[in-house]
Amino acid sequence: MDSTNSRIAQVYGYAVCLITVIVMLISIRGVVDSLIDLSDPIRAESGGYGRLGGPLGNFELYKLEVRRQPRGPTRVGPASSGPDIDTMSDAELKRLFDAEREQAIANVHFRATRSLIGNLLLIVLASVLFVVHWRWLRARDVASSAAV
């Protein structure tokens, strides 16, 4: 009965170590993804396109793409107010572009930071669990070899 309990404890310890290594590997990928998103938030946000369909990397391309799109009753802002995009001046469109770009950057920054912190905490927790269980397994092996 003692050898069965010893085997169960050993399987448990190695299973926890294996699971923590897998969790660390997955979390490391999340950390890398978050760091890449933080390094280039415009491309991380919807492939670099804004709500109106224009690319957020360059104002001239944004203006060209937004004005090229067919528009029906779609308006900027609430449905009952605001000028049509086709009749907006370049200055008004530039303000819209800047606001949309800043919002996209802020959204990516928030999500990437939240993901980065969560994944780093998972790595720390998994590391602690791994070290505790690994030391426990080594101590059991030393105790069982000394008892023989």
MIDOSE-1310 file (N, C-alpha, C; in nm, 2 decimals, decimal comma, always signed):
residues 148
mdst	+0,08/-0,12/+0,00/+0,00/+0,00/+0,00/+0,09/+0,13/+0,00; +0,20/+0,12/+0,07/+0,29/+0,23/+0,08/+0,35/+0,26/-0,06; +0,38/+0,16/-0,14/+0,44/+0,18/-0,27/+0,34/+0,24/-0,36; +0,21/+0,21/-0,35/+0,10/+0,26/-0,43/+0,09/+0,41/-0,40
nsri	+0,08/+0,45/-0,27/+0,07/+0,59/-0,23/+0,19/+0,67/-0,28; +0,31/+0,60/-0,27/+0,43/+0,67/-0,32/+0,43/+0,69/-0,47; +0,38/+0,60/-0,55/+0,36/+0,61/-0,69/+0,26/+0,72/-0,72; +0,15/+0,73/-0,65/+0,05/+0,83/-0,68/+0,10/+0,97/-0,65
aqvy	+0,18/+0,98/-0,54/+0,24/+1,11/-0,51/+0,34/+1,15/-0,61; +0,42/+1,05/-0,66/+0,52/+1,08/-0,76/+0,45/+1,12/-0,89; +0,35/+1,05/-0,93/+0,28/+1,09/-1,06/+0,21/+1,23/-1,04; +0,16/+1,26/-0,93/+0,10/+1,39/-0,90/+0,21/+1,50/-0,91
gyav	+0,32/+1,48/-0,85/+0,43/+1,58/-0,85/+0,48/+1,60/-1,00; +0,50/+1,50/-1,07/+0,55/+1,51/-1,21/+0,44/+1,57/-1,30; +0,32/+1,54/-1,27/+0,21/+1,60/-1,35/+0,20/+1,75/-1,33; +0,21/+1,79/-1,20/+0,21/+1,93/-1,17/+0,33/+2,00/-1,24
clit	+0,44/+1,94/-1,24/+0,56/+2,00/-1,30/+0,54/+2,02/-1,45; +0,48/+1,91/-1,52/+0,46/+1,92/-1,66/+0,36/+2,02/-1,70; +0,25/+2,03/-1,62/+0,15/+2,13/-1,65/+0,20/+2,27/-1,63; +0,28/+2,30/-1,53/+0,34/+2,43/-1,51/+0,43/+2,47/-1,62
vivm	+0,51/+2,37/-1,67/+0,59/+2,40/-1,79/+0,51/+2,44/-1,91; +0,40/+2,37/-1,93/+0,31/+2,40/-2,05/+0,25/+2,54/-2,03; +0,20/+2,57/-1,91/+0,15/+2,70/-1,88/+0,25/+2,81/-1,90; +0,37/+2,79/-1,86/+0,48/+2,89/-1,88/+0,51/+2,91/-2,03
lisi	+0,51/+2,80/-2,11/+0,53/+2,82/-2,25/+0,42/+2,90/-2,32; +0,30/+2,87/-2,29/+0,19/+2,94/-2,34/+0,19/+3,09/-2,30; +0,22/+3,11/-2,18/+0,23/+3,25/-2,12/+0,34/+3,33/-2,19; +0,45/+3,26/-2,22/+0,56/+3,33/-2,28/+0,52/+3,38/-2,42
rgvv	+0,44/+3,30/-2,49/+0,39/+3,34/-2,62/+0,30/+3,46/-2,60; +0,22/+3,46/-2,50/+0,13/+3,58/-2,47/+0,21/+3,70/-2,44; +0,32/+3,69/-2,37/+0,41/+3,80/-2,34/+0,47/+3,86/-2,46; +0,52/+3,77/-2,55/+0,58/+3,81/-2,68/+0,48/+3,89/-2,76
dsli	+0,35/+3,83/-2,77/+0,25/+3,89/-2,85/+0,22/+4,03/-2,80; +0,21/+4,04/-2,67/+0,18/+4,17/-2,60/+0,29/+4,28/-2,63; +0,41/+4,23/-2,62/+0,52/+4,32/-2,65/+0,52/+4,37/-2,79; +0,49/+4,28/-2,88/+0,48/+4,32/-3,02/+0,37/+4,42/-3,05
dlsd	+0,25/+4,39/-2,98/+0,14/+4,48/-3,00/+0,17/+4,62/-2,94; +0,25/+4,63/-2,83/+0,29/+4,75/-2,77/+0,39/+4,83/-2,86; +0,47/+4,75/-2,93/+0,57/+4,82/-3,02/+0,51/+4,88/-3,14; +0,39/+4,83/-3,19/+0,33/+4,88/-3,31/+0,18/+4,87/-3,29
pira	+0,12/+4,96/-3,21/-0,02/+4,95/-3,18/-0,12/+4,97/-3,30; -0,08/+5,05/-3,40/-0,16/+5,07/-3,51/-0,19/+4,95/-3,59; -0,09/+4,87/-3,62/-0,10/+4,74/-3,69/-0,17/+4,64/-3,61; -0,16/+4,65/-3,48/-0,23/+4,55/-3,39/-0,38/+4,57/-3,39
esgg	-0,42/+4,69/-3,41/-0,56/+4,73/-3,40/-0,63/+4,70/-3,54; -0,71/+4,60/-3,55/-0,79/+4,57/-3,67/-0,71/+4,57/-3,80; -0,58/+4,53/-3,79/-0,50/+4,53/-3,91/-0,46/+4,67/-3,96; -0,48/+4,77/-3,87/-0,44/+4,90/-3,91/-0,55/+4,99/-3,97
ygrl	-0,67/+4,94/-3,97/-0,78/+5,01/-4,03/-0,88/+5,06/-3,92; -0,93/+5,18/-3,94/-1,02/+5,24/-3,84/-1,17/+5,20/-3,86; -1,26/+5,26/-3,79/-1,40/+5,23/-3,79/-1,46/+5,26/-3,93; -1,41/+5,37/-3,99/-1,46/+5,41/-4,12/-1,40/+5,34/-4,24
ggpl	-1,31/+5,25/-4,21/-1,25/+5,17/-4,32/-1,12/+5,22/-4,37; -1,07/+5,34/-4,33/-0,94/+5,39/-4,38/-0,83/+5,34/-4,29; -0,71/+5,33/-4,36/-0,59/+5,29/-4,28/-0,55/+5,40/-4,18; -0,51/+5,36/-4,06/-0,47/+5,46/-3,96/-0,32/+5,49/-3,96
gnfe	-0,25/+5,44/-4,05/-0,10/+5,46/-4,05/-0,06/+5,59/-4,13; -0,15/+5,64/-4,22/-0,12/+5,75/-4,30/-0,24/+5,83/-4,33; -0,24/+5,96/-4,30/-0,36/+6,04/-4,32/-0,41/+6,05/-4,47; -0,31/+6,07/-4,56/-0,35/+6,08/-4,70/-0,42/+5,95/-4,75
lykl	-0,36/+5,84/-4,71/-0,43/+5,71/-4,75/-0,57/+5,69/-4,68; -0,57/+5,74/-4,56/-0,70/+5,73/-4,49/-0,81/+5,82/-4,56; -0,77/+5,94/-4,59/-0,86/+6,03/-4,66/-0,90/+5,97/-4,80; -0,81/+5,92/-4,87/-0,84/+5,86/-5,00/-0,94/+5,75/-4,99
evrr	-0,91/+5,66/-4,89/-0,99/+5,54/-4,87/-1,13/+5,57/-4,82; -1,14/+5,66/-4,73/-1,27/+5,70/-4,67/-1,36/+5,77/-4,77; -1,30/+5,86/-4,85/-1,38/+5,93/-4,95/-1,41/+5,84/-5,07; -1,34/+5,74/-5,09/-1,37/+5,65/-5,20/-1,48/+5,56/-5,17
qprg	-1,51/+5,53/-5,05/-1,61/+5,43/-5,01/-1,75/+5,49/-5,04; -1,84/+5,41/-5,09/-1,98/+5,45/-5,11/-2,05/+5,48/-4,98; -2,12/+5,58/-4,97/-2,18/+5,62/-4,84/-2,33/+5,64/-4,87; -2,41/+5,58/-4,78/-2,55/+5,61/-4,79/-2,59/+5,71/-4,68
ptrv	-2,68/+5,68/-4,60/-2,72/+5,77/-4,49/-2,62/+5,77/-4,37; -2,51/+5,70/-4,39/-2,41/+5,69/-4,28/-2,35/+5,83/-4,25; -2,35/+5,86/-4,12/-2,29/+5,99/-4,08/-2,19/+5,97/-3,97; -2,11/+6,07/-3,95/-2,01/+6,07/-3,85/-2,08/+6,11/-3,72
gpas	-2,06/+6,04/-3,61/-2,12/+6,07/-3,48/-2,26/+6,02/-3,48; -2,35/+6,08/-3,40/-2,49/+6,03/-3,39/-2,56/+6,04/-3,52; -2,65/+5,95/-3,54/-2,72/+5,94/-3,67/-2,80/+6,06/-3,71; -2,84/+6,14/-3,62/-2,92/+6,26/-3,65/-2,84/+6,39/-3,67
sgpd	-2,71/+6,38/-3,64/-2,63/+6,51/-3,66/-2,49/+6,47/-3,72; -2,42/+6,58/-3,76/-2,29/+6,56/-3,82/-2,29/+6,57/-3,97; -2,18/+6,62/-4,02/-2,17/+6,63/-4,17/-2,14/+6,50/-4,23; -2,17/+6,49/-4,36/-2,13/+6,37/-4,44/-1,98/+6,38/-4,45
idtm	-1,92/+6,26/-4,46/-1,77/+6,26/-4,48/-1,73/+6,32/-4,61; -1,82/+6,31/-4,71/-1,78/+6,36/-4,85/-1,77/+6,51/-4,84; -1,85/+6,58/-4,75/-1,85/+6,72/-4,75/-1,75/+6,78/-4,64; -1,68/+6,70/-4,57/-1,59/+6,74/-4,47/-1,47/+6,80/-4,53
sdae	-1,41/+6,91/-4,47/-1,29/+6,96/-4,51/-1,17/+6,87/-4,47; -1,06/+6,90/-4,53/-0,94/+6,82/-4,49/-0,91/+6,83/-4,34; -0,93/+6,95/-4,29/-0,90/+6,98/-4,15/-0,99/+6,90/-4,06; -1,12/+6,89/-4,09/-1,22/+6,82/-4,01/-1,19/+6,67/-4,03
lkrl	-1,15/+6,62/-4,14/-1,12/+6,48/-4,16/-0,99/+6,44/-4,09; -0,90/+6,54/-4,08/-0,77/+6,52/-4,01/-0,80/+6,50/-3,86; -0,89/+6,58/-3,81/-0,93/+6,57/-3,67/-0,99/+6,44/-3,64; -1,08/+6,39/-3,73/-1,14/+6,26/-3,72/-1,04/+6,15/-3,72
fdae	-0,94/+6,16/-3,82/-0,84/+6,07/-3,83/-0,75/+6,06/-3,70; -0,71/+6,18/-3,65/-0,63/+6,18/-3,53/-0,71/+6,12/-3,41; -0,83/+6,15/-3,39/-0,91/+6,10/-3,28/-0,93/+5,95/-3,29; -0,95/+5,90/-3,42/-0,97/+5,76/-3,44/-0,83/+5,68/-3,41
reqa	-0,73/+5,74/-3,46/-0,59/+5,69/-3,44/-0,56/+5,68/-3,29; -0,58/+5,79/-3,22/-0,55/+5,79/-3,07/-0,63/+5,69/-3,00; -0,76/+5,67/-3,03/-0,85/+5,58/-2,97/-0,80/+5,43/-3,00; -0,75/+5,41/-3,12/-0,70/+5,28/-3,15/-0,57/+5,25/-3,07
ianv	-0,49/+5,34/-3,06/-0,36/+5,33/-2,99/-0,39/+5,30/-2,84; -0,49/+5,38/-2,78/-0,52/+5,36/-2,64/-0,58/+5,22/-2,62; -0,67/+5,18/-2,71/-0,73/+5,04/-2,70/-0,63/+4,93/-2,70; -0,53/+4,94/-2,79/-0,43/+4,84/-2,80/-0,34/+4,84/-2,68
hfra	-0,30/+4,96/-2,64/-0,22/+4,97/-2,52/-0,28/+4,91/-2,40; -0,41/+4,94/-2,38/-0,48/+4,88/-2,26/-0,48/+4,73/-2,27; -0,53/+4,67/-2,38/-0,54/+4,53/-2,40/-0,40/+4,46/-2,39; -0,30/+4,52/-2,45/-0,17/+4,46/-2,44/-0,11/+4,46/-2,30
trsl	-0,13/+4,57/-2,23/-0,08/+4,58/-2,09/-0,15/+4,48/-2,00; -0,28/+4,47/-2,02/-0,36/+4,38/-1,94/-0,31/+4,24/-1,96; -0,29/+4,20/-2,09/-0,24/+4,07/-2,13/-0,10/+4,04/-2,08; -0,02/+4,14/-2,09/+0,12/+4,13/-2,04/+0,13/+4,10/-1,89
ignl	+0,05/+4,18/-1,81/+0,05/+4,16/-1,67/+0,00/+4,03/-1,63; -0,11/+3,99/-1,70/-0,17/+3,86/-1,67/-0,08/+3,74/-1,70; -0,01/+3,75/-1,81/+0,08/+3,64/-1,85/+0,20/+3,64/-1,77; +0,25/+3,75/-1,73/+0,37/+3,75/-1,64/+0,33/+3,70/-1,50
lliv	+0,21/+3,73/-1,45/+0,17/+3,67/-1,32/+0,15/+3,51/-1,34; +0,10/+3,47/-1,45/+0,09/+3,32/-1,47/+0,23/+3,26/-1,47; +0,33/+3,32/-1,54/+0,46/+3,27/-1,54/+0,52/+3,26/-1,40; +0,50/+3,37/-1,32/+0,55/+3,37/-1,18/+0,49/+3,26/-1,10
lasv	+0,36/+3,25/-1,11/+0,28/+3,15/-1,03/+0,32/+3,01/-1,07; +0,33/+2,98/-1,20/+0,37/+2,85/-1,25/+0,51/+2,82/-1,21; +0,60/+2,92/-1,21/+0,74/+2,89/-1,17/+0,75/+2,85/-1,02; +0,67/+2,92/-0,94/+0,67/+2,89/-0,80/+0,62/+2,75/-0,78
lfvv	+0,51/+2,72/-0,84/+0,45/+2,58/-0,83/+0,55/+2,47/-0,88; +0,62/+2,50/-0,99/+0,72/+2,41/-1,04/+0,83/+2,39/-0,94; +0,89/+2,49/-0,89/+1,00/+2,48/-0,79/+0,96/+2,41/-0,67; +0,84/+2,44/-0,61/+0,80/+2,37/-0,49/+0,78/+2,23/-0,51
hwrw	+0,71/+2,19/-0,62/+0,69/+2,05/-0,65/+0,82/+1,97/-0,69; +0,90/+2,04/-0,76/+1,03/+1,97/-0,80/+1,11/+1,95/-0,68; +1,12/+2,04/-0,59/+1,20/+2,02/-0,46/+1,14/+1,91/-0,38; +1,01/+1,91/-0,37/+0,93/+1,81/-0,30/+0,96/+1,67/-0,36
lrar	+0,96/+1,66/-0,49/+1,00/+1,53/-0,55/+1,14/+1,49/-0,53; +1,23/+1,58/-0,53/+1,37/+1,55/-0,51/+1,39/+1,51/-0,36; +1,32/+1,57/-0,27/+1,33/+1,54/-0,13/+1,27/+1,40/-0,10; +1,17/+1,36/-0,17/+1,11/+1,23/-0,16/+1,20/+1,12/-0,22
dvas	+1,27/+1,16/-0,33/+1,36/+1,06/-0,38/+1,48/+1,04/-0,29; +1,53/+1,14/-0,23/+1,64/+1,13/-0,13/+1,60/+1,05/-0,01; +1,48/+1,08/+0,04/+1,42/+1,01/+0,16/+1,40/+0,86/+0,13; +1,35/+0,83/+0,01/+1,32/+0,69/-0,03/+1,45/+0,61/-0,05
saav	+1,55/+0,68/-0,11/+1,68/+0,60/-0,13/+1,76/+0,59/+0,01; +1,74/+0,68/+0,10/+1,80/+0,66/+0,23/+1,73/+0,55/+0,32; +1,60/+0,53/+0,29/+1,53/+0,43/+0,37/+1,56/+0,29/+0,32; +1,61/+0,28/+0,20/+1,64/+0,15/+0,15/+1,77/+0,10/+0,19
